[in-house]
């Protein structure tokens, strides 16, 4: 967890929460939640190389303070309720 303008990086199945203008980088199975104008980067392994799936809060329907994950088709989706 980090405050405004933080940079957070974590491995598989991590939960990252950052404040406004933060940059969050998580690997496969991670959940990223960013504040206003945050950058969410999901680093996905396809068996041969890494692919980064990037989203910005406030753009393309990605909202601040909402937890997101990447599905099997590399789409950024809201984290399902458990």
Number of C-alpha atoms within 10 A of each C-alpha: 12 16 15 15 15 16 17 18 12 15 13 13 13 15 18 20 20 26 22 19 19 22 24 27 22 24 22 17 17 22 25 28 25 29 23 17 18 26 23 28 21 26 21 20 12 8 6 6 7 12 13 15 15 14 18 20 21 14 10 8 9 18 20 19 17 15 19 23 23 22 13 7 6 13 12 18 13 17 16 8 4 3
